[in-house]
Amino acid sequence: MTLSTPFLFGFLFINTFKSWKQYAYIILYGALVAYFITGGYYHPRSILDGNSSLIMSTICFLGALIHLTDLLINPKSDYFKFQLKITTSLLIFNLLSNIVSSFCWFNNEFDTLYFEPVFYIHLSNAILFYLSFMLFFIIEIRKLQRPSMLKQQ
């Protein structure tokens, strides 16, 4: 997570206009790294507990929410629709991830009867998240290629 989060926050950082919001991304990423360091999660034999996924998803959700507010304040930015799709996808995924992770944590503590369906919901949520990113990027690549194809003809 700490390897993909700099790219995510880098995308949000570059496309944000207010400097205090850019500092908020740095603080959120610093909080994530500090959580992992204090929890000892960088050790090769460490196992993440149930709270770690909630914290990771919450930090990403807050970063996407900050970007959404900045995006809606400045709707005339370049690639507004693309950024809105990415940010909305991030918000939905992290919200669903927090909800499903809460059910996983609850079921691990009390009852393992419903753990398997919740696990598959969580897995399908993650798969759909990455598939939606692939779809958004493919659509944008196709849009960018259209003008160059028209000029060649």
C-alpha positions in Angstrom: 0.0 0.0 0.0 2.8 2.4 0.7 4.2 1.8 -2.7 1.0 2.6 -4.6 -0.1 5.4 -2.4 2.7 7.9 -3.4 1.5 7.5 -7.0 -2.1 8.1 -6.0 -1.3 11.1 -3.8 1.1 12.3 -6.5 -1.8 12.3 -9.0 -4.0 14.1 -6.5 -1.1 16.5 -5.5 -0.4 17.5 -9.1 -4.0 18.2 -9.9 -4.8 20.3 -6.8 -4.7 24.1 -6.9 -4.6 25.1 -3.2 -1.3 24.7 -1.4 -2.8 23.8 1.9 -4.6 20.8 0.3 -1.2 19.8 -1.2 0.2 19.8 2.3 -2.8 17.8 3.5 -1.7 15.0 1.1 1.8 15.0 2.5 0.4 14.9 6.0 -2.0 12.0 5.2 0.8 10.0 3.5 3.1 10.7 6.5 0.4 9.5 8.9 0.1 6.3 6.9 3.9 5.7 6.9 4.1 6.6 10.6 1.3 4.1 11.3 3.1 1.3 9.5 6.4 2.1 11.2 4.9 2.3 14.7 3.0 -0.9 14.1 6.1 -2.7 12.8 4.4 -3.6 9.5 7.6 -3.1 7.5 9.0 -6.2 9.0 8.9 -9.1 6.5 7.1 -11.4 9.0 4.5 -9.0 10.2 0.8 -9.6 9.7 -1.6 -6.8 9.2 -4.4 -6.6 11.7 -8.0 -5.8 11.0 -7.6 -2.1 11.8 -4.9 -1.6 9.2 -7.2 -1.9 6.2 -9.6 0.5 7.8 -6.8 3.1 8.4 -5.4 2.7 4.9 -8.8 3.0 3.2 -9.7 6.0 5.5 -6.6 7.8 4.5 -7.1 7.2 0.8 -10.8 8.2 1.2 -9.8 11.5 2.9 -7.3 12.2 0.2 -9.8 11.6 -2.6 -12.4 13.8 -0.7 -9.9 16.6 -0.5 -9.3 16.3 -4.2 -13.0 16.2 -5.0 -13.6 19.4 -3.1 -10.8 21.1 -5.0 -12.1 19.7 -8.3 -15.6 20.9 -7.7 -14.4 24.4 -6.8 -12.4 24.6 -10.0 -14.6 22.7 -12.6 -12.9 24.3 -15.6 -9.6 22.5 -15.0 -8.0 20.3 -17.7 -9.5 16.8 -17.9 -12.2 17.6 -15.4 -14.4 14.6 -16.4 -11.4 12.2 -16.2 -10.3 13.5 -12.8 -13.9 13.3 -11.6 -14.2 9.7 -12.7 -11.0 8.8 -10.9 -11.9 10.6 -7.7 -15.4 9.2 -7.6 -14.0 5.7 -8.2 -11.5 6.2 -5.3 -14.3 7.4 -3.0 -16.7 4.6 -3.8 -14.0 1.9 -3.5 -12.6 3.2 -0.2 -16.0 3.7 1.3 -17.1 0.2 0.3 -13.8 -1.2 1.5 -14.2 0.4 4.9 -17.8 -1.0 5.2 -16.7 -4.5 4.1 -13.6 -4.4 6.3 -15.8 -3.5 9.2 -17.9 -6.6 8.5 -14.8 -8.8 8.2 -13.5 -7.4 11.6 -16.9 -7.9 13.2 -17.2 -11.5 11.9 -13.7 -12.4 12.9 -14.4 -11.3 16.4 -17.7 -13.0 16.9 -18.8 -15.4 14.2 -17.0 -17.0 11.2 -20.3 -18.1 9.5 -20.5 -15.1 7.3 -16.8 -14.5 6.7 -16.6 -16.2 3.3 -19.3 -14.2 1.5 -17.9 -11.0 3.0 -14.4 -12.0 1.7 -15.7 -12.5 -1.8 -17.5 -9.2 -1.7 -14.3 -7.5 -0.6 -12.3 -9.3 -3.4 -14.9 -8.4 -6.0 -14.8 -4.7 -4.8 -11.0 -4.6 -5.3 -11.2 -6.3 -8.7 -13.9 -3.9 -9.9 -11.9 -0.9 -8.6 -8.9 -1.8 -10.7 -11.0 -2.8 -13.7 -12.7 0.6 -13.5 -9.3 2.3 -13.5 -8.3 0.3 -16.6 -11.5 1.3 -18.3 -11.1 5.0 -17.5 -7.5 5.0 -18.7 -8.3 3.1 -21.9 -11.2 5.5 -22.7 -8.9 8.5 -22.2 -6.2 7.0 -24.3 -8.7 6.5 -27.1 -9.9 10.0 -26.8 -6.4 11.4 -27.0 -5.7 9.3 -30.1 -8.7 10.5 -32.1 -7.5 13.9 -33.1 -4.1 12.6 -34.2 -5.9 9.9 -36.3 -8.0 12.5 -38.0 -5.0 14.7 -38.9 -3.3 11.8 -40.6 -6.2 11.2 -42.9 
